[in-house]
Amino acid sequence: MVGTQNLKHRGVKDGIGKHQQSILPVSSSLASSPVSVSGEESKNRRGFHSSLFNCWISKQYLLILMVGMLLGYVMLPLMLVETNSFTFFGQIQQKENLFAGSSTRGLVDKNNIQMRLMEDQHILSRQSLPTDRSPLVMETAVLSDHRRKKILVTGGAGFVGSHLVDKLMMEGHEVTVLDNLFTGQKKNVAHWFHHPNFNLVIHDVTEPIHLEIDEIYHLACPASPPHYQFNPVKTIKTSTMGTLNMLGLARRVRAKVLLTSTSEIYGDPQVHPQSEDYWGNVNIIGPRSCYDEGKRVAETMMYSYKNQNKVEVRVARIFNTFGPRMHPNDGRVVSNFIIQALQNKPLTVYGKGEQTRSFQYVSDLVDGLHALMNGDYDGPVNLGNPDEFTMKDFAEYVKKLTKSDSEIRFLEKTEDDPSKRKPDISLAKEVLGWAPKVSVEMGLTKTISYFQSVLDEAGEIIPTGPGASKPQN
Ligand SMILES: NC(=O)c1ccc[n+]([C@@H]2O[C@H](COP(=O)([O-])OP(=O)(O)OC[C@H]3O[C@@H](n4cnc5c(N)ncnc54)[C@H](O)[C@@H]3O)[C@@H](O)[C@H]2O)c1
């Protein structure tokens, strides 16, 4: 580019020099004439000289005009042709067609397009593009080849997965999202589509896959009760066959693998708060067992592969998590209460509302998963916020934060709904140096404004009830 510009400047300069040479001999020969002359003759000569001078001036104008024309009609189009052939020829060609019409306007627009494309190229290599759902532009780090890891995130188009992908991408790693889009949505990761470090593979984890990777965050599995109960057999397959496939892949390519297990493995707990050494109280054949037992056997598989095949494993037991990009129809308590409150519809509480839950904000969970993967501890670790609410109090809290007039409506208790849930996070503090940082109030404020934007777009959302249901996009 710089070279071609230099060439262009040289061409213009040479042209002017040549014209000056053809003019100067005429004037200089007249000015330096040695012959002496009389008064009349000298007047005539002055007249003759001034007409010659005028003629010389008009020639100068003519030449300047010609140089101007040369610049305008030859060099400028040349510049555009040269810049077209630089990088974005195809794209500029396409956009040029849009501007076919007034030639002056066409030239100005072409220059603007060129500028835009140059800016875009910078964005393409370093930044996310803002979308409606993720309006912040995120500038990624650039890692040297030996520090950049190839990371697979199964379920990366889902709620938690997409936030984890943001963190890994921003660190400068190469991230492959593998997702069958059952409850995940492409728009959750749409802001990374153009980025050279990002790949999206639409694939079901129950089918084997061969990839070259260094780490696997294995999240793929529907997490909300209505969605995992919609097709219980598939949920069991996802947890069991999916985890086997990921462990097989990890063994083949010597990758480290992290499983997102759940507080549901404690079932309806008889120990409070729940610590990692509690073995749980799960109904083996209840409506939640496809998920609970699926995750329990997935944990068993992780440690079998560790012991038998020396696969490096990590297991996170996640407690209720909330934040932007939760599926509006996933029927979980936080999204349901917020959506109902924002629409001034009744907040539906199942049972007397005395059951307790503790809620962590998604960025805290993502930090915890990251610390677990990158630390040395390989036993199961609870990740959650011990701030505990009864469902009745939580409904009041959401009403207050949304300034809603909704009533609270009590419905029949759902089967096997755990009565208490609160993590003991002393192990996470000790081995990972991790503890939640975002207060429930702060997290809810962000989530409320997210769901407000989803509602503005959708018009109305009817939250999913407790029964099995297919995700509605
Ligand atoms: N969010 C929570 O409160 C919570 C609590 C405990 C555990 N977890 C665990 O964290 C993980 C992520 O949960 P989430 O809240 O983001 O749920 P989510 O439903 O938003 O995300 C799950 C993702 O997995 C994908 N998926 C499902 N089945 C798949 C299959 N067979 N093949 C490929 N992709 C598949 C979905 O399309 C979705 O993108 C899950 O493993 C879940 O069990 C979440």
The ligand as an SDF file (V2000), in Angstrom:
LIG
                    3D

 44 48  0  0  0  0  0  0  0  0999 V2000
  -27.7120  -23.3550   35.5870 N   0  0  0  0  0  0  0  0  0  0  0  0
  -27.7570  -24.0030   36.7100 C   0  0  0  0  0  0  0  0  0  0  0  0
  -28.3380  -23.5200   37.6770 O   0  0  0  0  0  0  0  0  0  0  0  0
  -27.0680  -25.3350   36.8360 C   0  0  0  0  0  0  0  0  0  0  0  0
  -27.0940  -25.9760   38.0780 C   0  0  0  0  0  0  0  0  0  0  0  0
  -26.4660  -27.1980   38.1780 C   0  0  0  0  0  0  0  0  0  0  0  0
  -25.8060  -27.7550   37.1230 C   0  0  0  0  0  0  0  0  0  0  0  0
  -25.7970  -27.1090   35.9250 N   0  0  0  0  0  0  0  0  0  0  0  0
  -25.1290  -27.7670   34.8060 C   0  0  0  0  0  0  0  0  0  0  0  0
  -24.4420  -26.8280   34.0220 O   0  0  0  0  0  0  0  0  0  0  0  0
  -24.5360  -27.1790   32.6380 C   0  0  0  0  0  0  0  0  0  0  0  0
  -25.0710  -26.0230   31.8330 C   0  0  0  0  0  0  0  0  0  0  0  0
  -26.3320  -25.6570   32.3330 O   0  0  0  0  0  0  0  0  0  0  0  0
  -27.1560  -24.4090   31.7410 P   0  0  0  0  0  0  0  0  0  0  0  0
  -27.8750  -23.8100   32.8550 O   0  0  0  0  0  0  0  0  0  0  0  0
  -26.2630  -23.5800   30.9240 O   0  0  0  0  0  0  0  0  0  0  0  0
  -28.2030  -25.1670   30.8420 O   0  0  0  0  0  0  0  0  0  0  0  0
  -28.6270  -24.9000   29.3200 P   0  0  0  0  0  0  0  0  0  0  0  0
  -29.7840  -25.7920   29.0570 O   0  0  0  0  0  0  0  0  0  0  0  0
  -28.7890  -23.4500   29.0860 O   0  0  0  0  0  0  0  0  0  0  0  0
  -27.3570  -25.3930   28.5180 O   0  0  0  0  0  0  0  0  0  0  0  0
  -27.1410  -26.7460   28.1600 C   0  0  0  0  0  0  0  0  0  0  0  0
  -26.5610  -26.7670   26.7600 C   0  0  0  0  0  0  0  0  0  0  0  0
  -26.3030  -28.1210   26.3910 O   0  0  0  0  0  0  0  0  0  0  0  0
  -26.8380  -28.3290   25.0790 C   0  0  0  0  0  0  0  0  0  0  0  0
  -27.1720  -29.7620   24.9580 N   0  0  0  0  0  0  0  0  0  0  0  0
  -28.1360  -30.4310   25.6140 C   0  0  0  0  0  0  0  0  0  0  0  0
  -28.1220  -31.7250   25.2340 N   0  0  0  0  0  0  0  0  0  0  0  0
  -27.1250  -31.8650   24.3340 C   0  0  0  0  0  0  0  0  0  0  0  0
  -26.6310  -32.9470   23.5630 C   0  0  0  0  0  0  0  0  0  0  0  0
  -27.1510  -34.1860   23.6650 N   0  0  0  0  0  0  0  0  0  0  0  0
  -25.6130  -32.7290   22.7080 N   0  0  0  0  0  0  0  0  0  0  0  0
  -25.0730  -31.4860   22.5870 C   0  0  0  0  0  0  0  0  0  0  0  0
  -25.5140  -30.4260   23.2730 N   0  0  0  0  0  0  0  0  0  0  0  0
  -26.5340  -30.6160   24.1480 C   0  0  0  0  0  0  0  0  0  0  0  0
  -28.0410  -27.4340   25.0090 C   0  0  0  0  0  0  0  0  0  0  0  0
  -28.4420  -27.1660   23.6850 O   0  0  0  0  0  0  0  0  0  0  0  0
  -27.5310  -26.2110   25.7290 C   0  0  0  0  0  0  0  0  0  0  0  0
  -26.8450  -25.3580   24.8690 O   0  0  0  0  0  0  0  0  0  0  0  0
  -25.3900  -28.4210   32.5610 C   0  0  0  0  0  0  0  0  0  0  0  0
  -24.5500  -29.5520   32.5090 O   0  0  0  0  0  0  0  0  0  0  0  0
  -26.1310  -28.4270   33.8830 C   0  0  0  0  0  0  0  0  0  0  0  0
  -26.4550  -29.7340   34.2990 O   0  0  0  0  0  0  0  0  0  0  0  0
  -26.4260  -25.9150   35.7650 C   0  0  0  0  0  0  0  0  0  0  0  0
  1  2  1  0
  2  3  2  0
  2  4  1  0
  4  5  1  0
  4 44  2  0
  5  6  2  0
  6  7  1  0
  7  8  2  0
  8  9  1  0
  8 44  1  0
  9 10  1  0
  9 42  1  0
 10 11  1  0
 11 12  1  0
 11 40  1  0
 12 13  1  0
 13 14  1  0
 14 15  2  0
 14 16  1  0
 14 17  1  0
 17 18  1  0
 18 19  2  0
 18 20  1  0
 18 21  1  0
 21 22  1  0
 22 23  1  0
 23 24  1  0
 23 38  1  0
 24 25  1  0
 25 26  1  0
 25 36  1  0
 26 27  1  0
 26 35  1  0
 27 28  2  0
 28 29  1  0
 29 30  1  0
 29 35  2  0
 30 31  1  0
 30 32  2  0
 32 33  1  0
 33 34  2  0
 34 35  1  0
 36 37  1  0
 36 38  1  0
 38 39  1  0
 40 41  1  0
 40 42  1  0
 42 43  1  0
M  CHG  2   8   1  16  -1
M  END
$$$$
